[in-house]
Amino acid sequence: MAGLRLGPLLRYADGSSATVWVEASRPCAAEVRCADGAGGTARTFQVAGHHYALVPVTGLTAGTSTAYEVLLDGTRVWPLPDSRFPPSEIRTPAAIDADAYDAEAFDGDDGDDGDDGDDGCSIRVAFGSCRWAAPPAGGHDPVGPDALDSLAARLAADPAAERPDVLLLLGDQVYADEVSDGTRERIAARRGLTDPPGAEVADFEEYTWLYYESWLDPEVRWLLSTVPSCMVFDDHDVIDDWNTSASWLADMRATPWWRERLLSGLMSYWVHQHLGNLTPGELAADPLYAAVRETPDGTDVLRAFACRADTDPASVRWSYRRDFGRVRLLMVDTRAARVLAEDGRAMLAPGDAQWLRDQVLDGPGSYDHLLIGTSLPWLLPHLVHDAEEWDAALCRGERGARWARFGEKLRRAADLEHWAAFPASFAALTELIAEAGTGPQAPASVLVLSGDVHHAYVAEPRWPDGTGPDGSRTGGTGPDARVLQLTCSPVHNSIPLSIRVGFRFGWSALARALGRRFRRHGRCPRPPVDWRRTGGPWFGNQLMSLTLHGRSARLRLEQARGDGALTTVEESDLTS
């Protein structure tokens, strides 16, 4: 009899359809059966001896909630026997009356009647990044309470609690290079720890252990079964500082273990995370998904795809778009398809950069809020930004070969590889955001959502002679939309003292002065935009959430406490 090894994960939900991801113990038919009669079935596909299905659910009714169960070959496997959690549900967004919505959206009133969840116009988005798997129940947790566990506990205890419409996981969902003691023991028993990569994952099978460890956490398992999720990788999903530079990549390719690690990382990401990011229509048109499902064993097909993604990263697109009513979400890959040549470094390959531009500018006036999900922050503490741009100048030879060698060593040692380390890409993103946020059809907000840096903060840009951090206009080129960098991490990971001290200092006036010296030495031009921190820094295991209602936006930051609860540490109106 087929058993449920992992899942279910509710990945996509719109007004009439959804997708649910599962892993089974053997080939079988997976079925999702909803209490209201909706449902769907799918045969499992096989990769590396594992059996997965992404079940399309149809027949749902907009604006409703329906409990569901999962069956494998006709036998119910979810909910689990004696589960202490409420039934998993699929909640569909309400149908929106476009005429009424447009009238509300542009009359200067957000239409808030005190019942944000029931009129179909509110979207709640929770987001964070960097989740190291929690230890088994009763085990000591060296990095403190898990914010996802705390969110799950609140939703399970109070069905009336505010529930995210979507959960954005912005990278480092698993840590291939920093494994738990339990995974280390399994690696030692399987192949030993002497040969590289030692106590790090080596292949697809070991990657599956990371997902089991992370997603079989009871609270997280239930949470992901009932709240739709969107995901994108960051470096630790493969290795720390993945694709930092051309020199780094050449060194990695010279090792005997890197190729298998990368291919397995891409294959496991495609199976566990990327597939669920796609809409039903995109899945139906995806030739790779069709090929993997049509063959008895899709391992070779998927491996060939991963090989192509390695040798020609620009041929594969991991970025994607989701629309939630009049909220547009663009999740951007800032890792796999970088251009690393020093004379043409770019965060995004040309095709990805054009895709992002096309999606941002598609249908002017068709969205009220633009969310750009990028694992790496666009706006950093000023000293960090200036150091990264200075280092990029050194590495491309602005101060000669000796400084270039020093710059490469520093880049790797200090993780100098955010948007600022790709100055042309930073400028292009800044220009695109300004363009999207300007004019009579501009959205109310453009919000850049990020993680990675193990603290949370809000930063607001100021364009030259344009819009100031207080929202006032002084003439010039500043956008009409409210533009913010919202950064939140970690969900569950360590925050050493060095990070707390370093990032606090990085925002200081003294750090800005030091950064200007770096820029002069590197002959760096003035950035195309200035910014200031308007919230934070906050340190802890935490989640940010947005409530988007008409043309209003509210932000909440919550941190996990030792007693397992979430406590609000910041709440503000972003668009007033």
Summary of the structure (lengths in Angstrom):
residues: 576
radius of gyration: 23.2
end to end distance: 57.1
largest distance: 69.3
contacts: 1993
relative contact order: 0.12
helix: 33%
strand: 25%
